[in-house]
């Protein structure tokens, strides 16, 4: 069994190159053996427009990670009823999941990390898993130290020159020097809704799935739309002389 497991959560609506590259770099930076992708079934922080059906988001993740020997998927948040709280997910992984004997590293962008104090039982997350905090454009790395001191515990201290913060009773927080890729799922959804290209923002397999299922065009088709219905979806999504999704 793997000894060091990264946990990457999110809506993945849709999964894109930025997610995959970040996971790849965390594998190397944090010496992980596996990165576990866990799509949220009922995300508590996503207000407003409906999130795409879990089944579509799951299928796109399957396509995106296929063939990578160290990427894994888990549908634990679909199996559990109610809101998809990270506290419950990490607790399950530590106590009952297949990686319960491994060190867990919760992978999170710096922008989300600085909002952890709005999450359910956020301080307990620092007891359940190490943190891998990925850089984000426009967010100074010094904010990690400030947040830890002010919102978690003043006993967190950085090992000089390492970007790793240690605490006598909580787990370590690691800053990850990942590539800055300004790609967002929101932007991809807007492009797809406008029938514009999402090529090179998502993997070709994911792009094909979005196109074949006419996703992000206002109506979310069921997964059993095949044959003639699928061809109708192609026509509606591509438009006259289209096919550039």
N, C-alpha and C positions, 0 to 999 in steps of 0.2 A: 504494500500500500504506500502511496505517496506520503512523504514526511512534511512537506511544505505546500500548502494549497492556497491559491488565490481565489477570492470570491468576488465576482463582478456582478452586481445587480443593476436593474434599470428596467425601463419599459421596452427598450430596443424597438422603437416604433418609427422607422425600421433600424435594424442593426446596420452599421456603416463602417467604412474603412477606419475611421477614427477609433471606434471601439476595439477593432481587431488589432490595430497597430499598438494601442495602449496596452492591451493584454499581452502582446508579444514582448513589448519592452519591459513590462513588469516581470514576466518570466525570467528575463535575464538580470534585471537590476536587483530583484529580491531573491534570486536563486530559487525560484519556485519550480515544482515538478509538474503542477497541473494548474490551469485556471478554469474555474467552474463558473459558467454563465448561468445566472438565475433570473429569468424574466419575471417581473412583477405581474401578478394576476389582477390585483385591485390596489393600485398605487395610492397611498394616502395623500401624497403631495401633488397629485395631478388633478387640479380643478379645471373646469371649463369643458372644452370639447371632448367627446368620448375617445378613449384610447382604442386603437384597433383591437379586434378580437384576439384573444390570447392565442388561438390556434394559428392564425396568420403570422403573428410575431414569432411563435415557436418554430414554425416551418421555415421562416427566413433565417432564424438562428441555426437550425439544422443545416441548411444549405451553406451558411457562412463558415461554420466550423468544420464541415466535413473534410476529412483528409488531414486535419492538423492532429498530430499524435498526442498533443498535450492540452488540447481544449476539450472541455466536457460541458454537458448541459444538465440542468436539474429543473424539474417542474414542481419542486416542493411547495412553492407559493400558490400553485394552482390546486394542489391537493388539500391545502389548508384553507378553511373557510375564513371569510372576513378580510380586513385590510392586510396588505402585505407589509408588515412591519419588519425591519431589518433585525430588531432584537429577537423576535420569534424565530426568524430564519437561522441566525447564527446560533441561537440556543439549540435548535433542532440539530444543526450540523455538529455541534460539540457533544451532544448527548446521545443522539440516535442515528445520525447520518452515516454514510459509508466512510467518511473521513474523520470520524470522531477521535481517532488517535493521532491526527496530524496537527501541525501548527497551522492555524488559519490566518490569512492576511486579507482583510477587507480592503478592496481596491476602490478608491473614490477620488473624483476630481477635486481640486482645491476649491472650486466654487461651491460644490456641494458640502465639502468638509466644513467650510466656514458657516454653514447653516445647520450643522448637526444638532445644535442646541434647540432646534425646533422639532427634532425627531423624537419619537416615543422612546423613553428610557435611554437616552443617548449616552449617558455616562457609563452605563453597563456595557455598551459596545466595546469600551476600552478594556474590559475584563474578559471579553469573549474572543477577541481577535486582535492581532497586530493590525496596524493601519498602513496602507500604502497610498500616499497622497500624491496624485499626479498633477503636474503643473497645468495651469490654464492661462491663456493670454489675458493680460490686464489684472492679474491677481498676484501681488508680491509674495514671494516665498516667506518673507518675514512674518506674514500673517499667520503662518502655522504656529510659530512660537507664541504669538500674542493670544491666539485662540486657546491654545492649551493652557496657558497661564490663567487666563481670565474665565474660561468657561468649563474647564475640566479639573485641573489641579495645578497649583503653583509649584509643585514638586517635579513637574516634567522639566528636564534639562537636556540640552543637545550635547552629544559627544562632539567635541571640537572637530570641525571640518568634515563631518560624516553625513550631516543631514538626517541623523537618527536621534530621536528624542526618547530618553529612558525615564522610567518612573519606578520607585521602590515597590509599588504594589499593583501597578497597572502594566499593560503590555505596551511594547514599543510602537512609536509612530515613525515611519520611514517616508522621507520625501523622495519621489521618483523623478529623475531627470528625463522625462519623456519628450518626444517630439511635439512641437506645437502644430497641430493640425486643426484649423478652424473649420470643422465640419459639424453640422448639427442635424439631428433628425427632423427638427422643425423646418429647417430650410429645405431638406429633401422632400418632405411632405408638400411644401408649398410649390416646389418645382413640379412634382408629379401631378398635383392638382391643376396646375396651369398647362399640363401636357408638354412640359419641357424636359430636357435630358437630365438624367441623374447618373449618367455614365461617369465612371472613375470616382464617384462618391460612395458607391456601394459595389459589392462584388457582382460580376456578370450574372451569377445564378440568382442573386437577390433582385437585381434589376429585372431579370426575366420573370420572376415570380410576381413582382409588383405589376408588371405589364400584363401578364397573362390573367391575373385576377382583378385587374382594374381597381387597384387599391388607391386610396386617398382621393377619390373623385366624388365624395359625398355619400355614396352608397357602398356599404361594405358587403360584397357578395359572399354567399355561403361557400363552404369548401367543396361542395359537390357540383358546382357549376362546371360541366364538362361539355365536350362536343360542340354542338351548335351554339350553346350558350357561351362557351368560351370564345368561339369565333366572334360572336356578337360583342363580347367584352373587348376583344382586340380592336374591333372597328370603332367602338365608342371611345376607347381610351386613346387611340392613335390619331383619330380625326382624319380629315381628307389628306391623303398623301403623307400621314404622320408616321408613327412607329419609332419616334425618337425618345421614348421614355427610357 
